[in-house]
């Protein structure tokens, strides 16, 4: 079975909209709908509960869900940034850049600008003001990480989503020593609260041990 559309349940939609930080719920919902429609074009699919969905559509939903659990008072701009964190990511594949750490960082920088540009165009088209658009773009490019609380929160949420949903599959490709190093570098980017949250995520015992070793050292 292959499904292009994932919609929030009424309770999930209420979590997003029934808060003072959403200025215009209709405008916000339209932006979220367009972000999702854009990510629904992802040719890569993953299975969730036996149903195949576009991978980045699922990722965007996971980002929203984790953000609302980790930072229930998240601003409108932060919620928009979380949902568009990987928007149309498949259009800039890792293979377009050189192997190694330098190539990896160039790829990540290109992605950040690309996501900011795509999200900005969508927000402009639905009618958001320039200040909100620029704030979402600022967050998507993770500017002033460790200094800007919302940039840090977005990074925290992305790391938590990786650990909860993607670390297990990633771990099959590497030995424990390399994984400890990777998670240690990930933890350096996270806040204390996020690291604490990461240690409580329900993952297989091997991964719990790796996270514990990385967090402890």
Long-range contacts (C-beta under 8 A, 24 or more apart in sequence): 1-50, 1-51, 1-52, 2-45, 2-51, 2-52, 2-53, 3-51, 3-52, 3-53, 4-40, 4-53, 4-54, 4-57, 5-36, 5-40, 6-36, 6-53, 6-57, 6-58, 6-61, 8-61, 12-65, 15-68, 16-64, 16-68, 16-79, 19-73, 21-73, 21-74, 21-75, 21-76, 21-79, 22-76, 22-79, 23-76, 27-126, 27-127, 27-128, 28-76, 28-79, 28-80, 30-126, 31-80, 31-83, 31-122, 31-123, 31-126, 31-128, 32-80, 32-83, 34-122, 34-125, 34-126, 35-60, 35-80, 35-83, 35-84, 35-87, 35-119, 35-122, 36-60, 36-61, 36-83, 38-87, 38-88, 38-118, 38-122, 39-86, 39-87, 39-88, 41-88, 42-88, 42-89, 42-90, 43-90, 44-90, 55-90, 56-86, 56-87, 56-88, 56-89, 56-90, 59-85, 59-86, 59-161, 60-84, 60-85, 60-86, 60-87, 62-161, 62-164, 62-165, 63-157, 63-158, 63-161, 66-157, 66-160, 66-161, 66-164, 67-153, 67-154, 67-157, 70-153, 70-156, 70-157, 70-160, 70-193, 70-194, 70-197, 71-153, 71-157, 74-153, 75-150, 76-132, 77-132, 77-135, 77-136, 77-139, 77-150, 78-139, 78-150, 78-153, 78-154, 80-119, 80-123, 80-132, 80-136, 81-119, 81-136, 81-139, 81-140, 81-150, 81-154, 82-154, 82-157, 84-115, 84-118, 84-119, 84-122, 84-136, 84-140, 85-115, 85-140, 85-154, 85-158, 86-115, 87-115, 87-118, 87-119, 87-122, 88-114, 88-115, 88-118, 89-115, 112-140, 112-141, 112-142, 113-141, 115-140, 116-140, 116-141, 145-189, 152-191, 153-191, 155-189, 155-190, 156-190, 156-191, 156-193, 156-194, 156-197, 157-194, 159-186, 159-187, 159-189, 159-190, 159-194, 159-198, 160-194, 160-197, 160-198, 160-201, 162-186, 163-198, 163-201, 163-203, 163-207, 163-211, 164-201, 164-203, 167-203, 167-207, 168-203, 168-204, 168-207, 171-206, 171-207, 171-210, 176-206, 176-209, 176-210, 179-210, 180-210, 180-213, 180-214, 180-217, 181-214, 183-210, 183-211, 183-214, 183-215, 184-214, 184-217, 186-214, 187-214, 187-215
